[in-house]
Amino acid sequence: MEALKNAISESGASTIALSVQPQGDDIEAWLQSRAHDKYIDSFTHLVIDRLRNLISSIAAPPAPSISASMIAKKEDDLHVEFATSQMPNKWIERQKVDTKVQSWLSDNIKSAYIHINGGDASGKTALICRLRSLLQQKDCYVITR
C-alpha cells in the first residue's frame, strides 16, 4: 500500500482538476440541480478510471526478458555460492571416504558423475563441497546439485 501511495505521489496523479461553472451565480440552486448530479457522476468516473489505470500500471510491471542461458547461469552461481558457504572449516578425515576421493582425483578421468548418498548428518554436504574444492584446484569444471 505504501508503494502505491508513493507511486501516486510521484506520478502526478495525486491531483485531478475539474472545473465547475454553474449557470448563474446561485451556488445553492446549482447544488440542488441535475447539473450538480452529473458533475458528481463525471468526477467519480474520472477518479475511478485514473485509479484503475494507475493501479494496473503499478500492479503488473513489465517482466524483464531473461534468456534461458541467463537463468541457467544464475542457478549455477547460486549453487556455487551455496557450496562455497558450506565448505567445512576443518576437514575430519575418514579413511574410506578420503581414499575414494583421492582415487577419483588421481585417475585423470575426463568426466564423471558422482552420486553421494547417506543418512542425515553423515557429512554428505561437506564431502561434496570438499570434492568440489579439490577438483577446482585442478582446474576442473564442477556442477553440484
C-alpha positions in Angstrom: 0.0 0.0 0.0 2.9 2.3 0.8 4.4 1.7 -2.6 1.1 2.6 -4.2 0.9 5.9 -2.3 4.4 6.8 -3.3 3.8 5.9 -6.9 0.7 8.1 -7.0 2.6 11.0 -5.5 5.4 10.6 -7.9 3.2 10.2 -11.0 1.4 13.5 -10.7 -1.9 11.6 -10.4 -2.4 12.9 -6.9 -4.2 16.0 -8.4 -7.2 15.7 -10.5 -8.5 19.1 -11.6 -12.1 19.6 -12.9 -13.5 23.0 -13.5 -17.1 23.7 -12.4 -19.1 26.6 -13.9 -22.6 26.6 -12.6 -25.1 28.5 -14.6 -25.7 31.8 -12.9 -24.4 32.9 -9.5 -26.7 30.9 -7.3 -24.5 28.0 -6.0 -27.2 26.8 -3.6 -29.6 26.3 -6.6 -26.8 24.6 -8.6 -26.1 22.1 -5.7 -29.8 21.0 -5.9 -29.8 20.8 -9.7 -29.4 17.9 -12.1 -26.1 19.5 -13.4 -24.6 19.0 -10.0 -25.5 15.3 -10.0 -24.0 15.0 -13.5 -20.8 16.7 -12.2 -20.5 14.3 -9.3 -21.0 11.3 -11.6 -18.4 12.5 -14.1 -16.0 13.3 -11.3 -16.5 9.9 -9.7 -15.9 8.1 -13.1 -12.8 10.2 -13.8 -11.3 9.4 -10.4 -12.1 5.7 -10.7 -10.7 5.5 -14.2 -7.4 7.2 -13.2 -7.0 5.0 -10.1 -7.6 1.8 -12.2 -5.0 2.9 -14.8 -2.5 3.8 -12.1 -3.0 0.6 -10.1 -2.8 -1.6 -13.3 0.4 0.2 -14.3 2.0 -0.4 -10.8 0.5 -3.9 -10.1 1.9 -5.5 -13.2 5.3 -4.1 -14.0 6.8 -5.4 -17.3 8.6 -8.7 -16.8 12.3 -8.4 -17.7 13.2 -10.6 -20.6 15.7 -13.2 -19.4 17.1 -15.8 -21.6 17.3 -19.5 -20.7 21.1 -19.2 -20.5 20.9 -16.3 -18.1 18.6 -18.4 -15.8 21.0 -21.3 -16.0 23.9 -19.1 -15.2 22.2 -17.6 -12.2 21.2 -21.0 -11.0 24.7 -22.3 -11.3 26.1 -19.2 -9.5 23.6 -19.8 -6.7 24.7 -23.4 -6.3 28.4 -22.4 -6.4 27.8 -19.7 -3.7 26.0 -22.2 -1.5 28.7 -24.8 -1.9 31.4 -22.3 -1.0 29.5 -21.2 2.1 29.1 -24.8 3.2 32.8 -25.7 2.9 33.9 -27.0 6.3 36.5 -25.0 8.2 38.2 -28.2 9.3 38.1 -31.4 7.4 37.6 -34.5 9.6 39.4 -37.3 7.8 37.6 -40.6 7.2 39.9 -43.4 5.9 37.4 -45.0 3.4 36.0 -41.7 2.1 39.3 -40.0 1.8 40.8 -43.0 -0.1 37.9 -42.9 -2.6 38.2 -39.2 -3.1 41.9 -39.5 -3.7 41.3 -42.2 -6.3 38.8 -40.0 -8.1 41.3 -37.2 -8.2 44.3 -39.3 -9.3 42.6 -41.3 -12.1 42.7 -38.4 -14.7 39.1 -39.1 -15.7 37.8 -36.7 -18.3 34.3 -36.6 -16.8 32.4 -38.4 -14.1 29.0 -38.5 -12.4 29.4 -39.0 -8.7 26.3 -39.7 -6.6 26.7 -39.4 -2.9 24.1 -40.8 -0.5 23.9 -41.4 3.2 21.9 -40.7 6.3 21.2 -37.4 8.0 24.2 -35.6 9.4 26.6 -38.1 7.7 28.7 -35.4 6.1 27.4 -35.6 2.5 27.3 -31.8 2.0 30.8 -31.4 3.5 32.1 -34.1 1.2 30.5 -32.6 -1.9 32.0 -29.2 -1.0 35.4 -30.6 -0.3 35.4 -32.6 -3.5 34.3 -29.5 -5.4 37.1 -27.5 -3.9 39.7 -30.2 -4.7 38.5 -30.5 -8.3 38.5 -26.8 -8.8 42.1 -26.6 -7.7 42.9 -29.0 -10.6 41.0 -26.6 -13.0 38.1 -28.9 -13.4 34.6 -27.7 -14.1 32.2 -29.0 -11.4 28.4 -29.0 -11.2 27.0 -29.7 -7.8 23.3 -30.3 -7.2 
